[in-house]
């Protein structure tokens, strides 16, 4: 059972492939990243807790072992999800060619490092997920893509509520 919520202070989630020496736990996973990454997914997720005066690395999660078949680009910690993050990105080239199941967004447990859900409601969407933004409604997230589409997703039921299309790339989204 998850005991702590990472939402206590401002949290940042980024995809990382560079190394840094911050703690003993991170040093092992950083050393492992020096080798060639798995074919399914590239990089690690770096969980950071930040305040005005400090930044603390909470955990790094290696994505090569989860079999997600996608490359992460953006992350979001949904407000009511304890120890979980949404990662958005794009399917790998092997997945896009039809050899594997495609996904462009996953739900990841940061404590265990396991993928909890692969969202299929966006599997027909072409383009890279470039932004994720929390909605005021519970279990609802706005998703912006590189093709100019904006989708409103119900994360609990894996359903696309509606989509808007624009010619320009979506780089930020605010739900008010």
VOMARVO-191742 format. One line per 2 residues: for each residue y, z, x of N, C-alpha, C. Coordinates in steps of 0.001 Angstrom, whole numbers. Layout:
Y/Z/X/Y/Z/X/Y/Z/X | ...
REM end
This chain:
-1189/0/839/0/0/0/1245/0/878 | 2254/-719/439/3493/-806/1182/4307/453/944
4784/1075/2040/5469/2347/1924/6976/2227/2038 | 7452/1239/2766/8889/1178/2994/9441/-170/2592
10685/-162/2191/11368/-1383/1796/12334/-1745/2910 | 12290/-2974/3389/13156/-3388/4478/14571/-3681/4009
14866/-3464/2735/16184/-3793/2198/17185/-2659/2366 | 16872/-1617/3119/17765/-484/3279/19115/-873/3849
19128/-1719/4849/20360/-2248/5410/20288/-3757/5301 | 21252/-4420/5883/21246/-5878/5874/20085/-6372/6720
19280/-7267/6177/18130/-7794/6894/18284/-9285/7086 | 17873/-9778/8238/17905/-11208/8506/16502/-11663/8825
16166/-12841/8376/14860/-13418/8633/15092/-14783/9231 | 14540/-15013/10429/14712/-16312/11045/13405/-16785/11621
13255/-18076/11692/12104/-18664/12350/12427/-18708/13828 | 11481/-18319/14654/11762/-18190/16070/10642/-18786/16891
11021/-19486/17953/10016/-19936/18896/10406/-19542/20310 | 11492/-18801/20470/11898/-18332/21779/11389/-16920/21996
11442/-16475/23245/10915/-15149/23537/12041/-14198/23902 | 11803/-12902/23632/12714/-11839/24039/11898/-10572/24184
12302/-9696/25098/11577/-8452/25324/12285/-7333/24589 | 11746/-6924/23410/12416/-5888/22636/11568/-4661/22421
10247/-4790/22371/9380/-3633/22198/7991/-3990/22684 | 7136/-2975/22803/5775/-3219/23265/5012/-4134/22324
5163/-3927/21004/4454/-4747/20027/4869/-6203/20121 | 6162/-6431/20362/6661/-7788/20427/6245/-8488/21712
6090/-7718/22815/5765/-8332/24088/4441/-9060/24047 | 3445/-8502/23359/2146/-9147/23269/2246/-10462/22502
2930/-10458/21351/3043/-11678/20568/3927/-12702/21265 | 4905/-12239/22040/5749/-13156/22788/4939/-13827/23884
4105/-13060/24571/3269/-13637/25616/2300/-14653/25029 | 1783/-14389/23845/874/-15321/23190/1570/-16622/22818
2882/-16594/22577/3601/-17794/22163/3822/-18761/23313 | 3566/-18332/24534/3723/-19214/25675/2699/-20342/25655
1589/-20135/24952/587/-21182/24845/975/-22158/23750 | 255/-23254/23653/528/-24258/22633/276/-23682/21254
1211/-23855/20299/1006/-23315/18954/-95/-24056/18218 | -616/-23422/17164/-1657/-24036/16351/-1117/-25278/15663
-2019/-26164/15241/-1618/-27400/14592/-1093/-27185/13181 | -1436/-26075/12537/-1059/-25861/11144/401/-25484/10968
920/-24607/11794/2271/-24091/11606/2847/-23753/12969 | 4147/-23871/13110/4775/-23651/14399/5751/-22493/14314
5749/-21634/15335/6743/-20586/15437/6318/-19240/14902 | 7288/-18330/14921/7092/-16973/14436/8259/-16622/13537
8044/-15627/12711/9122/-15076/11903/9564/-13795/12585 | 10838/-13664/12796/11418/-12497/13437/12157/-11708/12363
11705/-10477/12093/12320/-9621/11090/13318/-8718/11804 | 14587/-8808/11415/15659/-8091/12092/16419/-7244/11081
16724/-6006/11458/17575/-5140/10649/18909/-5042/11376 | 19980/-5442/10689/21280/-5508/11342/22309/-4667/10604
23193/-4067/11379/24359/-3381/10831/25573/-3923/11578 | 26731/-3338/11337/27933/-3821/12027/27869/-3602/13529
27198/-2543/13961/27223/-2187/15379/25902/-2363/16106 | 24829/-2657/15380/23541/-2763/16064/22631/-3780/15385
21637/-4178/16134/20617/-5074/15616/19276/-4585/16146 | 18308/-4403/15250/17007/-3872/15629/15923/-4845/15179
15048/-5224/16100/13921/-6079/15744/12861/-5205/15101 | 12540/-5492/13849/11554/-4723/13104/10151/-5195/13457
9936/-6506/13422/8600/-7044/13640/8673/-8546/13856 | 7705/-9074/14591/7524/-10520/14657/6175/-10840/14039
6128/-11918/13282/4893/-12346/12624/4570/-13745/13114 | 3413/-13910/13738/2967/-15211/14220/2434/-16013/13038
2958/-17211/12832/2570/-18027/11686/1408/-18971/11959 | 944/-19053/13178/-100/-20032/13493/-1443/-19698/12863
-1688/-18447/12510/-2989/-18074/11977/-3094/-18038/10470 | -2008/-18328/9742/-2074/-18178/8293/-2495/-19439/7572
-2614/-20550/8275/-3087/-21773/7643/-2156/-22305/6577 | -868/-22204/6783/90/-22566/5746/441/-24046/5723
140/-24777/6760/392/-26215/6830/1851/-26587/6632 | 2753/-25755/7080/4164/-26104/6987/4945/-25531/8155
6135/-26076/8346/7025/-25632/9408/8192/-24897/8749 | 8403/-23604/9047/9457/-22828/8381/10848/-23191/8891
11830/-23145/7993/13223/-23402/8349/14162/-22297/7892 | 13819/-21621/6785/14722/-20626/6218/13900/-19517/5567
14451/-18311/5533/13750/-17186/4927/14656/-16374/4023 | 14032/-15620/3120/14762/-14772/2178/13901/-13568/1835
14518/-12391/1825/13829/-11188/1356/14238/-10965/-91 | 13373/-11303/-1068/13732/-11099/-2475/13996/-9623/-2764
14974/-9370/-3610/15481/-8015/-3844/14416/-7021/-4288 | 13493/-7394/-5126/12522/-6436/-5662/11159/-6519/-4987
11024/-7317/-3938/9737/-7491/-3265/9694/-6610/-2021 | 8832/-5609/-2016/8727/-4682/-899/7862/-5297/202
8405/-5336/1423/7708/-5859/2603/7236/-7297/2446 | 7972/-8093/1711/7605/-9492/1517/8827/-10374/1727
8579/-11577/2263/9645/-12552/2431/9173/-13907/1932 | 10126/-14698/1476/9875/-16092/1132/10283/-16927/2325
9454/-17876/2710/9790/-18806/3773/9808/-20205/3193 | 10870/-20931/3465/10978/-22318/3027/11056/-23224/4233
10563/-24435/4095/10580/-25386/5195/10112/-26741/4752 | 9150/-27287/5503/8592/-28591/5156/7124/-28629/5536
6344/-29465/4831/4931/-29612/5195/4796/-30262/6570 | 3719/-29966/7268/3451/-30635/8534/3127/-32093/8274
3166/-32912/9308/2886/-34340/9126/1463/-34558/8638 | 509/-33744/9078/-875/-33877/8610/-969/-33570/7125
-232/-32570/6667/-248/-32213/5252/418/-33296/4416 | 1505/-33882/4924/2198/-34934/4179/1348/-36188/4063
483/-36436/5049/-368/-37623/5016/-1569/-37460/4106 | -1664/-36346/3415/-2717/-36151/2434/-3986/-35524/2966
-4005/-35114/4230/-5220/-34524/4777/-5362/-33053/4414 | -4276/-32405/4036/-4311/-30987/3694/-3416/-30743/2493
-3590/-29576/1871/-2742/-29195/748/-1319/-28972/1255 | -338/-29542/543/1039/-29424/998/1748/-28274/312
2664/-27683/1037/3541/-26662/474/4824/-26672/1273 | 5916/-26324/633/7178/-26215/1342/7776/-24815/1211
7055/-23906/543/7518/-22521/417/6313/-21591/284 | 6355/-20467/1038/5279/-19478/960/5868/-18083/798
5056/-17167/277/5383/-15745/217/4528/-15062/1267 | 5157/-14327/2166/4486/-13724/3308/4648/-12213/3267
3552/-11469/3498/3608/-10018/3644/3946/-9736/5099 | 5090/-9124/5352/5515/-8904/6731/4744/-7785/7405
4195/-6867/6646/3430/-5771/7229/2089/-6268/7770 | 1370/-7049/6970/50/-7525/7385/106/-8888/8067
1188/-9646/7866/1293/-10982/8430/504/-12019/7661 | 46/-11686/6468/-773/-12603/5676/65/-13351/4649
-337/-14608/4414/298/-15392/3373/-250/-14931/2030 | 643/-14541/1112/226/-14061/-199/153/-15183/-1223
1060/-16161/-1103/1082/-17238/-2086/1708/-18489/-1481 | 1147/-19619/-1808/1683/-20918/-1443/2218/-21561/-2718
3519/-21782/-2793/4146/-22278/-4021/3874/-23763/-4207 | 3279/-24102/-5332/2932/-25490/-5627/3955/-26174/-6531
4870/-25410/-7121/5854/-26008/-8035/6804/-26961/-7307 | 6906/-26853/-5984/7762/-27748/-5208/6962/-28757/-4392
5666/-28871/-4629/4830/-29732/-3794/5187/-31209/-3930 | 5760/-31627/-5051/6153/-33025/-5227/7570/-33296/-4749
8274/-32264/-4336/9652/-32407/-3881/9669/-32984/-2472 | 10412/-34070/-2291/10546/-34615/-946/11780/-34009/-304
11711/-33762/966/12816/-33140/1676/12447/-31760/2184 | 13285/-31272/3058/13099/-29976/3697/13880/-28927/2915
13301/-27761/2718/14047/-26660/2107/15031/-26147/3151 | 16321/-26251/2830/17361/-25865/3776/18046/-24559/3416
17879/-24092/2187/18501/-22833/1790/17714/-22164/673 | 17664/-20834/732/17074/-19999/-317/18113/-18950/-678
18309/-18723/-1963/19303/-17739/-2394/18773/-16938/-3566 | 18949/-15621/-3487/18512/-14713/-4543/19353/-14913/-5794
18712/-14930/-6944/19384/-14998/-8237/19561/-13583/-8781 | 20521/-13357/-9673/20631/-12040/-10304/19412/-11706/-11164
18700/-12714/-11632/17497/-12490/-12439/16320/-12144/-11529 | 15492/-11209/-11950/14322/-10795/-11179/13336/-11960/-11084
12698/-12111/-9930/11687/-13138/-9679/12227/-14558/-9805 | 13513/-14753/-9577/14112/-16082/-9664/14901/-16360/-8394
14643/-17537/-7798/15259/-17908/-6533/15787/-19336/-6641 | 16973/-19569/-6078/17519/-20917/-5983/17073/-21521/-4659
16645/-22779/-4700/16133/-23475/-3530/16928/-24763/-3350 | 17552/-24948/-2181/18276/-26174/-1872/17509/-26992/-857
17539/-28320/-1000/16778/-29194/-105/17687/-30167/641 | 17130/-30798/1658/17868/-31751/2475/18170/-33045/1734
17513/-33298/622/17772/-34511/-157/18851/-34299/-1210 | 19424/-33101/-1285/20481/-32815/-2237/20012/-32187/-3526
18744/-31859/-3631/18222/-31235/-4847/18409/-29723/-4790 | 18669/-29145/-5948/18733/-27690/-6098/17769/-27319/-7212
16825/-26441/-6899/15796/-26046/-7861/15943/-24558/-8151 | 15725/-24171/-9388/15643/-22762/-9747/14174/-22464/-9998
13609/-21531/-9220/12173/-21261/-9209/11896/-19852/-9715 | 10901/-19723/-10597/10380/-18413/-10978/9247/-18118/-10001
9459/-17157/-9101/8480/-16874/-8053/7262/-16121/-8562 | 7390/-15418/-9669/6256/-14683/-10219/5211/-15629/-10804
5669/-16663/-11493/4751/-17586/-12169/4607/-18929/-11458 | 5285/-19122/-10303/5237/-20376/-9557/5611/-21553/-10460
6775/-21437/-11094/7242/-22453/-12038/8664/-22865/-11665 | 8910/-24168/-11688/10263/-24683/-11508/10962/-24628/-12860
12035/-23842/-12962/12742/-23685/-14230/13592/-24912/-14546 | 14327/-25401/-13542/15047/-26670/-13676/15507/-27131/-12307
15933/-28395/-12242/16417/-28980/-10998/17718/-29719/-11237 | 18556/-29719/-10232/19784/-30508/-10214/19725/-31387/-8979
20261/-32593/-9072/20201/-33520/-7940/21604/-33975/-7567 | 21849/-34029/-6272/23134/-34438/-5725/22844/-35270/-4492
23759/-36128/-4112/23531/-36994/-2955/23643/-36256/-1627 | 24380/-35156/-1591/24609/-34436/-340/23549/-33372/-104
23362/-33037/1167/22430/-31988/1578/22919/-30627/1098 | 22003/-29777/606/22337/-28424/169/22233/-27486/1368
23341/-26837/1735/23319/-25911/2866/23579/-24474/2459 | 24061/-24249/1245/24302/-22897/771/24241/-22883/-740
23868/-21738/-1277/23715/-21611/-2727/24159/-20209/-3106 | 24914/-20074/-4163/25297/-18764/-4688/24989/-18727/-6168
24284/-17699/-6604/23951/-17518/-8018/24803/-16391/-8562 | 25697/-16696/-9415/26577/-15669/-9999/26637/-15854/-11487
REM end
